[in-house]
Amino acid sequence: MPVDKKRVHEKQEDEIIDRTAPPGEVIYEAVYAEGEHELERNSLELAFSGLAAGLSMGFSMVTEGILQHHLPNTTWQPLITKLGYSVGFLVVILGRQQLFTKNTLTVILPLLRKKKIDIVFNVARLWVIVLIGNLIGAFVFAWLVGNSNIFSPEIRESFSKIGQMSMQPDFWTIVIRAAVSGWLIALMVWLLPFAESARLWVIIILAYVVGIAQLPHVVAGTVESFYLVSTGALGFWHSIGSYVLPAFIGNVIGGVALVAVGAHAEFFEAEEVSG
């Protein structure tokens, strides 16, 4: 039976295309399109989605605390317990909820590309609404866990230890570490559009690195800090000034300066070459 070489060649080309990683410009356009979509969403929708994300991120602390309680207190314990840190990120990202650090990349790309004042205000609108929603959700979750019998006193003690650990670094140390955290979370967003079946592992691995390296995250870490507030171990404004503010600054620096600008520069160079 004769072989249709042309057809075989076409199949091989299709397979090559399927197995080839997409170029940076394609990833850029995918993230850019997502950013434009987010900027078009109405404020009420953003607020409820941000609130849901803040509540969901509480499961990072809860899962980590439960694992910590049930595992022996050894040097290798964090290698296992920090896997729990990924749970909140999995729920939020796979559930397409509004997480502030996710938007330090996506909505900045349309701003850098179009450079219009109305987009500046729209980005500010989205950031403020999502961040406030995230923080309110984090506070509500922490208060419920800290002032109820949902979890045993022993497990709640693990939550306190996690919160105390997050509050140990000074202001500028949190800023610097949070910049790295913001970078990693933004890179996660950059990788996800074409991760396909590996999406789950991209989220787990990068969130695990953030957790095991003790890199502050303005929402996940705020749940831990607010838990101490809910139990009376920490003042509210102390939590805001010593953790939430520096984590916010660092996450923005990491997400915007280190990733969004770099990604935009890569695309700009590609446009110049093609032009």
C-alpha positions as CSV (number, residue, x, y, z in Angstrom):
1,M,0.0,0.0,0.0
2,P,1.6,3.3,-1.1
3,V,2.4,5.8,1.7
4,D,1.1,9.3,1.4
5,K,4.4,11.1,2.2
6,K,2.8,14.5,2.1
7,R,0.1,13.5,4.6
8,V,2.7,11.9,6.9
9,H,4.8,15.1,6.7
10,E,1.8,17.2,7.6
11,K,1.1,15.0,10.6
12,Q,4.7,15.3,11.7
13,E,4.5,19.1,11.4
14,D,1.4,19.1,13.5
15,E,3.1,16.9,16.2
16,I,6.1,19.3,16.2
17,I,3.8,22.3,16.7
18,D,2.0,20.5,19.5
19,R,5.3,19.6,21.3
20,T,6.9,23.0,20.8
21,A,6.7,25.5,23.6
22,P,4.8,28.6,22.6
23,P,6.9,31.7,22.0
24,G,7.0,34.5,24.5
25,E,4.8,36.7,22.3
26,V,2.0,34.2,22.4
27,I,2.1,33.9,26.2
28,Y,2.2,37.7,26.4
29,E,-0.9,38.0,24.3
30,A,-2.7,35.4,26.4
31,V,-1.9,37.1,29.7
32,Y,-2.6,40.5,28.1
33,A,-6.1,39.3,27.0
34,E,-6.8,38.1,30.5
35,G,-5.8,41.5,31.9
36,E,-8.1,43.3,29.5
37,H,-10.9,41.0,30.6
38,E,-10.3,41.7,34.3
39,L,-10.3,45.4,33.7
40,E,-13.7,45.2,32.0
41,R,-15.3,43.5,35.1
42,N,-17.7,45.6,37.2
43,S,-16.8,46.7,40.7
44,L,-19.4,44.6,42.5
45,E,-18.2,41.4,40.8
46,L,-14.6,42.2,41.6
47,A,-15.5,42.9,45.3
48,F,-17.3,39.5,45.8
49,S,-14.6,37.6,44.0
50,G,-11.9,39.3,46.0
51,L,-13.8,38.5,49.2
52,A,-14.1,34.9,48.2
53,A,-10.4,34.7,47.5
54,G,-9.6,36.2,50.9
55,L,-11.7,33.5,52.6
56,S,-10.2,30.8,50.4
57,M,-6.6,31.8,51.2
58,G,-7.4,30.9,54.8
59,F,-7.1,27.3,53.9
60,S,-3.4,27.7,53.4
61,M,-3.0,28.4,57.1
62,V,-5.5,25.8,58.1
63,T,-4.0,23.0,56.1
64,E,-0.4,23.9,57.2
65,G,-1.5,24.1,60.8
66,I,-3.3,20.7,60.7
67,L,-0.2,19.0,59.2
68,Q,2.0,20.7,61.7
69,H,-0.1,19.4,64.6
70,H,-0.1,15.8,63.4
71,L,3.6,15.6,62.4
72,P,6.5,15.2,64.8
73,N,8.4,18.3,65.7
74,T,11.6,17.6,63.6
75,T,13.9,19.5,61.3
76,W,12.2,18.0,58.2
77,Q,8.6,18.9,59.4
78,P,8.3,22.1,57.4
79,L,9.2,20.2,54.2
80,I,5.8,18.5,54.6
81,T,3.7,21.1,56.4
82,K,4.5,23.8,53.7
83,L,2.7,21.6,51.1
84,G,-0.4,22.8,52.9
85,Y,0.4,26.4,52.0
86,S,-0.4,25.5,48.4
87,V,-4.0,24.7,49.2
88,G,-5.4,28.3,49.3
89,F,-3.6,29.1,46.0
90,L,-5.1,26.0,44.3
91,V,-8.6,27.0,45.4
92,V,-8.3,30.6,44.4
93,I,-6.5,30.2,41.0
94,L,-8.4,27.1,39.8
95,G,-11.6,28.7,41.0
96,R,-10.7,31.9,39.1
97,Q,-11.2,34.1,42.2
98,Q,-9.6,37.6,42.4
99,L,-6.3,37.5,44.2
100,F,-4.4,40.8,44.5
101,T,-0.9,39.4,43.6
102,K,-2.3,37.8,40.5
103,N,-3.3,41.2,39.2
104,T,0.1,42.8,39.7
105,L,0.9,41.1,36.4
106,T,-2.2,40.7,34.3
107,V,-3.7,44.2,34.4
108,I,-0.4,45.9,34.2
109,L,0.3,44.6,30.7
110,P,-2.6,46.6,29.1
111,L,-1.4,49.7,31.0
112,L,2.2,49.4,29.8
113,R,1.0,48.7,26.2
114,K,-1.6,51.5,25.8
115,K,-0.3,54.0,28.4
116,K,-3.7,55.8,28.8
117,I,-4.7,57.7,31.9
118,D,-8.2,56.0,32.0
119,I,-6.4,52.6,32.2
120,V,-4.4,53.9,35.1
121,F,-7.6,54.8,37.0
122,N,-9.1,51.4,36.0
123,V,-6.1,49.5,37.3
124,A,-6.2,51.5,40.6
125,R,-9.9,50.7,40.8
126,L,-9.3,47.0,40.4
127,W,-6.4,46.9,42.8
128,V,-8.2,48.8,45.6
129,I,-11.4,46.7,45.3
130,V,-9.6,43.4,45.1
131,L,-7.1,44.1,47.9
132,I,-9.8,45.4,50.2
133,G,-11.9,42.3,49.4
134,N,-9.0,40.0,50.0
135,L,-8.2,41.6,53.3
136,I,-11.8,41.6,54.5
137,G,-12.1,37.9,53.6
138,A,-8.8,37.2,55.3
139,F,-10.0,38.9,58.5
140,V,-13.4,37.2,58.5
141,F,-11.8,33.8,58.1
142,A,-9.2,34.4,60.8
143,W,-11.8,35.7,63.2
144,L,-14.1,32.7,62.6
145,V,-11.2,30.3,63.2
146,G,-9.9,32.2,66.2
147,N,-13.2,32.6,67.9
148,S,-15.0,29.3,67.4
149,N,-14.5,25.6,68.1
150,I,-14.2,24.6,64.5
151,F,-10.7,23.3,65.3
152,S,-9.3,21.8,68.5
153,P,-7.3,24.0,70.9
154,E,-4.2,22.0,69.9
155,I,-4.6,22.8,66.2
156,R,-5.4,26.4,67.0
157,E,-2.0,26.5,68.9
158,S,-0.4,25.5,65.6
159,F,-2.1,28.4,63.9
160,S,-0.7,30.8,66.5
161,K,2.8,29.4,65.9
162,I,2.5,30.0,62.2
163,G,1.3,33.6,62.8
164,Q,4.1,34.3,65.2
165,M,6.6,33.0,62.6
166,S,5.2,35.3,60.0
167,M,5.6,38.4,62.3
168,Q,9.2,37.8,63.2
169,P,11.0,39.6,60.4
170,D,11.4,43.4,60.5
171,F,9.6,45.8,58.1
172,W,12.3,46.0,55.4
173,T,13.1,42.3,55.5
174,I,9.4,41.6,54.8
175,V,9.5,44.1,51.9
176,I,12.5,42.4,50.3
177,R,11.2,38.9,50.8
178,A,7.8,39.9,49.6
179,A,9.3,41.2,46.4
180,V,10.6,37.7,45.7
181,S,7.2,36.3,46.6
182,G,5.4,38.7,44.2
183,W,7.8,37.7,41.5
184,L,7.1,34.0,41.9
185,I,3.3,34.4,42.0
186,A,3.4,36.6,38.9
187,L,5.6,34.0,37.2
188,M,3.0,31.5,38.1
189,V,0.4,33.6,36.3
190,W,2.8,33.9,33.3
191,L,3.2,30.1,33.1
192,L,-0.4,29.0,33.6
193,P,-2.0,29.8,30.2
194,F,-0.1,27.1,28.4
195,A,0.6,24.7,31.3
196,E,-2.4,22.6,30.4
197,S,-2.4,19.4,32.4
198,A,0.6,20.7,34.4
199,R,-1.4,23.6,35.8
200,L,-1.9,21.8,39.2
201,W,1.8,21.2,39.6
202,V,2.8,24.8,38.5
203,I,0.6,26.1,41.3
204,I,1.7,23.6,43.9
205,I,5.4,23.9,43.2
206,L,5.6,27.7,43.1
207,A,3.3,28.2,46.1
208,Y,5.4,25.6,48.0
209,V,8.6,27.5,47.2
210,V,6.9,30.7,48.6
211,G,5.9,28.8,51.7
212,I,9.1,26.9,52.4
213,A,11.2,29.9,51.8
214,Q,9.0,32.0,54.2
215,L,8.4,34.6,51.6
216,P,5.5,36.9,52.7
217,H,2.3,37.0,50.7
218,V,0.0,40.0,51.4
219,V,-3.1,37.8,51.6
220,A,-2.0,34.3,52.8
221,G,0.3,35.9,55.4
222,T,-2.4,38.4,56.5
223,V,-4.7,35.5,57.4
224,E,-1.9,34.3,59.8
225,S,-1.3,37.8,61.2
226,F,-5.0,38.5,61.6
227,Y,-5.4,35.2,63.4
228,L,-3.2,36.6,66.1
229,V,-5.3,39.7,66.1
230,S,-8.5,37.6,66.5
231,T,-7.0,35.9,69.6
232,G,-5.8,39.1,71.2
233,A,-2.1,38.2,70.8
234,L,-1.5,41.1,68.4
235,G,-3.0,44.6,67.9
236,F,-4.9,45.3,64.6
237,W,-2.8,48.3,63.6
238,H,0.4,46.5,64.6
239,S,-0.6,43.8,62.2
240,I,-1.3,46.3,59.4
241,G,1.9,48.3,59.9
242,S,4.3,45.5,60.6
243,Y,3.1,42.9,58.1
244,V,0.3,43.9,55.7
245,L,1.9,47.2,54.6
246,P,5.5,45.8,53.9
247,A,4.1,42.6,52.3
248,F,1.9,44.8,50.0
249,I,4.8,47.0,49.0
250,G,7.1,44.0,48.3
251,N,4.5,42.0,46.4
252,V,3.8,45.0,44.1
253,I,7.5,45.6,43.5
254,G,8.0,41.9,42.6
255,G,4.9,41.5,40.5
256,V,5.2,44.8,38.6
257,A,8.8,45.7,38.3
258,L,10.5,42.3,38.1
259,V,8.0,40.5,35.9
260,A,5.4,42.7,34.2
261,V,8.1,45.2,32.9
262,G,10.4,42.4,31.9
263,A,7.6,40.5,30.0
264,H,6.5,43.7,28.3
265,A,10.1,44.5,27.3
266,E,10.5,41.1,25.8
267,F,7.4,41.6,23.7
268,F,8.4,45.1,22.7
269,E,11.8,43.7,21.3
270,A,9.9,41.1,19.4
271,E,7.7,43.7,17.8
272,E,10.7,45.8,16.8
273,V,12.4,42.8,15.1
274,S,9.2,41.8,13.2
275,G,8.6,45.5,12.3
